[in-house]
Amino acid sequence: MKKIYKLGIIGYGSMAHGHYDCLKDHKDERVEVKGVFDLDEKRMELARSENLVAYESREALLSDPEIDIVLVATTNEVHKEICIDALNHGKNVICEKPVTISSDELIEVMKVAKNTGKVFTIDQNRRTNLDFQLMKRNVEKGEIGKIYHVESRVEGSRGMPKGWRTLKRLGGGMMLDWGVHLIDQLMYFNTSAVTNVFCKMYNIDYDEVEDNFQLWLDFKDGMTALVEVATNNYITKPRWYALGTKGTLQVDNWDCNGEIVKVIDKDNTWDERIFYTKAGPTKTMAPRRPESVERIKLSEPTDIEDGLQVVYRQLVGAIEGKELTIKPEQALRVMKVMEAAFESAENHTAIKTNI
Ligand SMILES: NC(=O)c1ccc[n+]([C@@H]2O[C@H](COP(=O)([O-])OP(=O)(O)OC[C@H]3O[C@@H](n4cnc5c(N)ncnc54)[C@H](O)[C@@H]3O)[C@@H](O)[C@H]2O)c1
């Protein structure tokens, strides 16, 4: 019989409850929630109602020898302290994103993980998201030729959720909240160094933290990226938009629909005449003849498994000696890009990097 790993959760808020639900639905994943600790008594009551152990303190949870893995899912400002505490208690640790609120903090945790020899991973769960995989696999298949630019954006119109996300000292703001996911996806997709960072941050509803941002990245292999996160956009642009030498790819929205338009006759495209539009005459921007392109409809891939269970499976694999998939070193690169973005936004300048 294969070992079932017992999970202790510190910070039993809405995301942690998502982990609980997922593991309850995926009993074959060999990770089972034993108990939780949260500062909020209401969350402890919820845990008791779900027949989980509600530990009287963090120390009590960490001292339970039955706990093999600790999930840190508190607000961001205490991730570092709790990860270090859990590792020093001999636990394997999975920390919610953003793993810490600075690269210095993360380096501290990584040192402790190395000294204890325990597995330390991060819930960068969006690497298996279907929209991302749809873009990635089609680009990697060469459907649009050589990619030279990609845009990744998520846009809401309901503002930021109230609470800690609006407070700087608790690690709020959309860069640490959503930026961390979108940058992680891009740096997983293109592993060449990020050489230039330029970021514009917007304070629409909150002075303390950015509720929107636009971030430009240059990659060493020549690809550029625009990452946009917004909570105040009432008309949205595509979730993914990728430009290649032989075509364009778009993933429209959360439903994972989209299209690739591939050029068939790249050289034979010009009419001699000027084209007249409602917005004036043009030759350069004149529309193509329909027969000069191939259009491929995109829809959600059905052969990719997405969900937190995938993250736990890789964690169990790493505990049992396999290579870790979501590595702290990767999170460190993402963290450094975010730091360069904050510096860029503050100083209104591009930052040369080699991350
Ligand atoms: N991976 C994802 O897709 C994803 C999605 C949402 C949130 N998150 C991350 O999950 C974490 C929690 O976010 P959330 O939306 O669940 O927030 P939340 O406010 O719902 O939950 C946070 C919980 O942590 C508890 N807490 C705070 N400090 C604590 C401490 N020192 N000890 C014990 N408990 C403490 C709070 O009482 C609260 O119940 C954040 O790091 C967030 O970035 C990740």
PDBQT file of the ligand as one rigid body, heavy atoms in Angstrom, charges set to zero:
ROOT
HETATM    1  N1  LIG A 401      -2.960  29.845  -6.540  1.00  0.00    +0.000 N 
HETATM    2  C1  LIG A 401      -4.060  30.543  -6.735  1.00  0.00    +0.000 C 
HETATM    3  O1  LIG A 401      -4.675  30.469  -7.775  1.00  0.00    +0.000 OA
HETATM    4  C2  LIG A 401      -4.551  31.453  -5.632  1.00  0.00    +0.000 A 
HETATM    5  C3  LIG A 401      -5.835  32.004  -5.667  1.00  0.00    +0.000 A 
HETATM    6  C4  LIG A 401      -6.255  32.802  -4.604  1.00  0.00    +0.000 A 
HETATM    7  C5  LIG A 401      -5.389  33.063  -3.558  1.00  0.00    +0.000 A 
HETATM    8  N2  LIG A 401      -4.139  32.527  -3.563  1.00  0.00    +0.000 N 
HETATM    9  C6  LIG A 401      -3.208  32.801  -2.472  1.00  0.00    +0.000 C 
HETATM   10  O2  LIG A 401      -3.658  32.135  -1.301  1.00  0.00    +0.000 OA
HETATM   11  C7  LIG A 401      -3.332  32.894  -0.133  1.00  0.00    +0.000 C 
HETATM   12  C8  LIG A 401      -4.596  33.175   0.653  1.00  0.00    +0.000 C 
HETATM   13  O3  LIG A 401      -5.490  33.883  -0.149  1.00  0.00    +0.000 OA
HETATM   14  P1  LIG A 401      -7.074  33.789   0.111  1.00  0.00    +0.000 P 
HETATM   15  O4  LIG A 401      -7.720  34.396  -1.072  1.00  0.00    +0.000 OA
HETATM   16  O5  LIG A 401      -7.447  32.422   0.522  1.00  0.00    +0.000 OA
HETATM   17  O6  LIG A 401      -7.192  34.786   1.333  1.00  0.00    +0.000 OA
HETATM   18  P2  LIG A 401      -8.198  34.675   2.582  1.00  0.00    +0.000 P 
HETATM   19  O7  LIG A 401      -8.211  36.013   3.212  1.00  0.00    +0.000 OA
HETATM   20  O8  LIG A 401      -9.477  34.052   2.163  1.00  0.00    +0.000 OA
HETATM   21  O9  LIG A 401      -7.465  33.632   3.557  1.00  0.00    +0.000 OA
HETATM   22  C9  LIG A 401      -6.316  33.919   4.288  1.00  0.00    +0.000 C 
HETATM   23  C10 LIG A 401      -6.470  33.249   5.642  1.00  0.00    +0.000 C 
HETATM   24  O10 LIG A 401      -5.209  33.294   6.320  1.00  0.00    +0.000 OA
HETATM   25  C11 LIG A 401      -5.485  33.503   7.704  1.00  0.00    +0.000 C 
HETATM   26  N3  LIG A 401      -4.258  34.009   8.337  1.00  0.00    +0.000 N 
HETATM   27  C12 LIG A 401      -3.630  35.188   8.135  1.00  0.00    +0.000 A 
HETATM   28  N4  LIG A 401      -2.490  35.249   8.861  1.00  0.00    +0.000 NA
HETATM   29  C13 LIG A 401      -2.404  34.069   9.526  1.00  0.00    +0.000 A 
HETATM   30  C14 LIG A 401      -1.443  33.519  10.418  1.00  0.00    +0.000 A 
HETATM   31  N5  LIG A 401      -0.355  34.201  10.788  1.00  0.00    +0.000 N 
HETATM   32  N6  LIG A 401      -1.667  32.280  10.895  1.00  0.00    +0.000 NA
HETATM   33  C15 LIG A 401      -2.768  31.570  10.554  1.00  0.00    +0.000 A 
HETATM   34  N7  LIG A 401      -3.717  32.045   9.713  1.00  0.00    +0.000 NA
HETATM   35  C16 LIG A 401      -3.527  33.274   9.202  1.00  0.00    +0.000 A 
HETATM   36  C17 LIG A 401      -6.641  34.476   7.716  1.00  0.00    +0.000 C 
HETATM   37  O11 LIG A 401      -7.318  34.468   8.935  1.00  0.00    +0.000 OA
HETATM   38  C18 LIG A 401      -7.488  33.937   6.561  1.00  0.00    +0.000 C 
HETATM   39  O12 LIG A 401      -8.454  33.003   6.984  1.00  0.00    +0.000 OA
HETATM   40  C19 LIG A 401      -2.626  34.141  -0.641  1.00  0.00    +0.000 C 
HETATM   41  O13 LIG A 401      -1.248  33.930  -0.616  1.00  0.00    +0.000 OA
HETATM   42  C20 LIG A 401      -3.100  34.247  -2.084  1.00  0.00    +0.000 C 
HETATM   43  O14 LIG A 401      -2.196  34.942  -2.923  1.00  0.00    +0.000 OA
HETATM   44  C21 LIG A 401      -3.720  31.722  -4.565  1.00  0.00    +0.000 A 
ENDROOT
TORSDOF 0
